[in-house]
């Protein structure tokens, strides 16, 4: 069924596709904002989601064990093993992690290294 006076089908008209493009763009922008806020709540250190441990995890031994279900190594938080011989509270641990992050950024280490240690050598 053609639009009155145009001679083209409704699905072939420029105005239809313009409206579709505007709607899809606006809808996806809303989805992007929602997913951004959800991701920020999930990846916050020490959040209830449990995906990223609290900063005080640096007081524990971190090892890796093979997970058959996921078919790769996963980190495992082990017994208490204080970093540099002293246990740090949450604030001191956060300050130390922040300082380390700033050091890596200041020296531009990410050009040759990655967080996991395998770099561009």
C-alpha positions as CSV (number, residue, x, y, z in Angstrom):
1,X,0.0,0.0,0.0
2,X,1.6,3.2,-1.1
3,X,1.6,6.5,0.8
4,X,-1.0,8.9,-0.5
5,X,0.4,11.0,-3.3
6,X,3.9,9.5,-3.2
7,X,3.7,6.4,-5.3
8,X,6.1,4.5,-3.1
9,X,5.4,1.8,-0.5
10,X,5.4,2.8,3.2
11,X,8.4,0.6,3.9
12,X,10.4,2.2,1.1
13,X,9.8,5.8,2.1
14,X,12.6,7.9,3.4
15,X,10.6,9.3,6.3
16,X,9.9,5.7,7.6
17,X,13.6,4.8,7.7
18,X,14.5,8.2,9.2
19,X,12.1,7.6,12.0
20,X,13.4,4.0,12.5
21,X,17.0,5.2,12.7
22,X,16.1,7.9,15.2
23,X,14.2,5.4,17.4
24,X,16.8,2.7,17.2
25,X,19.6,5.2,18.0
26,X,17.7,6.6,21.0
27,X,16.8,3.2,22.3
28,X,20.4,1.9,22.1
29,X,21.7,5.1,23.8
30,X,19.4,4.3,26.7
31,X,20.6,0.7,26.7
32,X,24.2,1.9,26.7
33,X,23.6,4.1,29.7
34,X,21.8,1.4,31.7
35,X,24.6,-1.2,30.9
36,X,27.3,1.4,31.9
37,X,25.7,1.9,35.3
38,X,25.2,-1.8,35.8
39,X,28.8,-2.5,34.9
40,X,30.1,0.1,37.3
41,X,28.2,-1.4,40.2
42,X,29.4,-5.0,39.3
43,X,33.1,-4.2,38.9
44,X,33.5,-2.0,42.0
45,X,36.2,-3.5,44.3
46,X,34.6,-5.2,47.2
47,X,31.1,-4.9,45.9
48,X,28.4,-7.4,46.9
49,X,28.5,-8.8,43.3
50,X,31.8,-10.5,44.4
51,X,33.5,-10.2,41.0
52,X,36.3,-8.0,42.2
53,X,37.6,-8.6,45.7
54,X,38.2,-5.8,48.2
55,X,41.6,-4.1,48.2
56,X,42.6,-5.9,51.4
57,X,43.0,-9.0,49.3
58,X,46.7,-8.0,49.0
59,X,47.1,-9.4,52.5
60,X,46.4,-12.9,51.2
61,X,48.3,-15.3,49.0
62,X,46.9,-15.4,45.5
63,X,47.3,-18.6,43.5
64,X,45.8,-20.1,40.4
65,X,44.0,-23.4,40.0
66,X,42.7,-25.0,36.9
67,X,38.9,-24.9,36.6
68,X,37.7,-27.9,34.5
69,X,34.3,-26.3,34.0
70,X,35.8,-23.0,32.5
71,X,38.8,-24.8,31.0
72,X,41.4,-22.3,32.2
73,X,43.2,-21.1,35.3
74,X,41.3,-19.0,37.8
75,X,42.6,-17.0,40.7
76,X,42.2,-18.4,44.2
77,X,42.5,-16.4,47.4
78,X,44.6,-18.3,49.8
79,X,45.8,-18.0,53.4
80,X,46.9,-14.7,55.0
81,X,50.4,-13.7,53.7
82,X,50.9,-10.0,54.4
83,X,52.5,-7.9,51.7
84,X,55.9,-6.6,52.8
85,X,55.4,-8.4,56.2
86,X,52.6,-6.2,57.5
87,X,48.9,-6.6,57.1
88,X,47.2,-3.5,55.7
89,X,43.7,-2.3,56.5
90,X,41.3,-1.5,53.6
91,X,42.3,2.2,53.3
92,X,46.0,1.5,53.3
93,X,45.6,-1.3,50.8
94,X,43.6,1.0,48.5
95,X,46.2,3.7,48.8
96,X,48.9,1.2,47.9
97,X,47.0,-0.1,44.9
98,X,46.2,3.4,43.7
99,X,49.9,4.4,44.0
100,X,50.9,1.3,42.0
101,X,48.3,2.2,39.3
102,X,49.7,5.7,39.1
103,X,53.2,4.4,38.9
104,X,52.4,2.1,35.9
105,X,50.6,5.0,34.2
106,X,53.4,7.5,34.8
107,X,56.1,5.2,33.5
108,X,54.0,4.2,30.5
109,X,54.6,0.5,31.3
110,X,51.5,-0.6,29.3
111,X,53.5,-0.2,26.1
112,X,55.7,-3.1,27.0
113,X,53.8,-5.0,29.7
114,X,50.2,-6.0,30.5
115,X,48.6,-6.3,33.9
116,X,49.1,-10.1,33.7
117,X,52.8,-9.8,33.0
118,X,53.1,-11.0,29.5
119,X,54.2,-8.1,27.4
120,X,55.6,-7.1,24.0
121,X,59.0,-8.5,24.5
